[in-house]
Amino acid sequence: MAKKKTTKTKKSKASADKPPTKSEIFNAIAENTGLTRKDVSSVFTEIGPVAKKSLKAHGSFTVPGICKLVVKMKSRVPAGERRNPFTGETKWMPAKPASKTVRARPIKAVRDMV
């Protein structure tokens, strides 16, 4: 009895195991909106400088329908001995200056999706 030849099926680029790539996102948006991929790419490129300006001036920036970016202040940490919670060993740690970090807060509609 002869063995049947199996045909290999190509997997689609968008896999359920991995999040979509930047290129896949741009292509999907271009397809759904009717814009060219280049136009979609230029919109995303321009979001960066606008967000930077808003974060510096106001401390927050809202990406409509997705999330809100907020500047969070981290206080300084003085130098001193700290205990390692895993080993119990105490160790001298240098001081850390105050710093700023950016946090993304999803809007309620996004939280409800998940």
N, C-alpha and C positions, 0 to 999 in steps of 0.2 A: 504494500500500500504506500503510495507516494504522499509525502508530507505537503500540506498546504503552505503556500507562501504567505507569510504575514506581511501586511502592509503597515509601514510605520506612519503614524499620524503626526503631523507637526503640531507642537504645542503653540498656543497663541502667546504672544509676548506678555499680555496682561494675565498674570497668574494669580490665583486666589491666595497663594502662599505669601506673595511679596506685595508691598505697597507699590503703586504706580510710580514710574520714573518721571523726571521733569519733562522729558520729551513726550511721554504718553499723556501727561496732563495737558500740555500745550496742544497736542493733536486733538484730544477729546474736546477741549474748549473751542478750538477752531472749528471743529466739525459741528458742534451744537449751536454755535452762534453765527456761523456763516462768515466769520472773519478769516483772514489768512493767518497761517501759523506765525508769520513774521510780525503781524500786528499784535497778536496775543503775546508774543515774546517781548515786544517793545513796551507793552503795558506793564508786564511784570518787572521789567528793567527799571521803569520809572517809579514803581512803588517804593523802592529802596530809598532814594533821596528824599522823597516826600515823608516817609516814615521817620527817617533820621532827623529831619527838620522839626517835625511835630514832637518827637520824643525829647529833643533838646529843649524846645520852647515850653511845652505843656506837660511833659512827663507821661503822655499816653498817646496812642494812635489806634484807631479802630479800622480793621479790615472789614468792610461792610458784609454782613451775613456770615462771617466766619469767627473772628476773634477780636480781642482788644489787647494790644501790647501796652504794658505798664512798666515804668522804671521803678525798681524797688531798691531802697537804700539798705545797705548792710552796714551795721555799726562796726566800729573798730574793736579789735580784740587785743587787750593788753598782754605783754609778755608775762610769762609765769610758768609754774609747773602744772602740767595737765596729766590726768590719769588715762591710760589706755584702757578702754572698757573691756577689751578681749583678754588682755594678759594681767591687768591690774597694776602694771608697771607705771611709775611716774616718770615724766620726762620734761625737761625744760624746753619750752616752745617760744620762738620769737614773736614779737608783736606783729599784728596784721593791721594795716590802715583801713579806714572806711572805704567802701567801694559801692559802685552802682551795678545793678544787673537788670536785665530785661526779662519779664515774665509774660507769658501768653495766657490769657484767660478766654476760654471759649464762651460764645454767647449761649443763651438758654436754648435756642433752637438746635444748636449743634449738640449740646449735652443731652437733649431729648432724643436725638437720632440714635445715640449709642445706648 
